[in-house]
Amino acid sequence: MLEGAKLIGARAATIALAGAAVGIGNVFSSLIHSVARNPSLDKQLFGYAILGFALTEAIALFALMMVFLILFVF
């Protein structure tokens, strides 16, 4: 019973990984649109995009850490 609950909790926690993937896609999609509108700001916009990517990826890593905690610690 406890193993089943762990698996259900881990599967529910992996939903955040899909959300992070969508967020990363949005970051780079916005970068492409912004550079297409104003090519002279491409270096500044790329820095902002990398920052957005890093923050979104951190959320994904926290979600993955929670999955591993649910499966192997509790």
ZAMARGU-4260 file (C-alpha; in steps of 0.2 Angstrom, whole numbers, plus 5000, padded with zeros to 4 digits):
<rodrens>
0) 5000/5000/5000 | 5014/5012/5005 | 5024/5008/4989 | 5008/5012/4978 | 5006/5029/4987
5) 5024/5033/4984 | 5022/5029/4965 | 5007/5040/4964 | 5015/5054/4973 | 5031/5053/4962
10) 5020/5053/4946 | 5010/5068/4952 | 5027/5077/4956 | 5033/5074/4938 | 5019/5085/4931
15) 5030/5100/4936 | 5043/5094/4924 | 5031/5096/4910 | 5027/5113/4916 | 5046/5118/4916
20) 5048/5111/4898 | 5033/5123/4893 | 5041/5137/4902 | 5058/5135/4894 | 5049/5134/4877
25) 5041/5150/4881 | 5057/5159/4886 | 5066/5155/4869 | 5050/5158/4859 | 5049/5175/4866
30) 5068/5177/4863 | 5065/5173/4844 | 5050/5185/4843 | 5060/5199/4852 | 5075/5198/4841
35) 5064/5197/4826 | 5056/5214/4831 | 5072/5223/4837 | 5088/5214/4831 | 5099/5228/4838
40) 5095/5221/4856 | 5100/5203/4853 | 5114/5202/4865 | 5104/5210/4879 | 5089/5199/4876
45) 5100/5184/4875 | 5106/5187/4893 | 5088/5189/4899 | 5084/5173/4890 | 5098/5163/4898
50) 5092/5170/4915 | 5075/5165/4912 | 5081/5148/4906 | 5091/5146/4922 | 5077/5150/4934
55) 5065/5139/4925 | 5077/5124/4925 | 5080/5127/4943 | 5061/5124/4946 | 5063/5108/4936
60) 5077/5102/4946 | 5068/5105/4962 | 5053/5095/4956 | 5065/5081/4951 | 5073/5082/4968
65) 5056/5080/4976 | 5052/5065/4965 | 5068/5056/4971 | 5064/5061/4989 | 5047/5053/4988
70) 5053/5037/4980 | 5069/5034/4990 | 5068/5043/5006 | 5050/5042/5013
</rodrens>
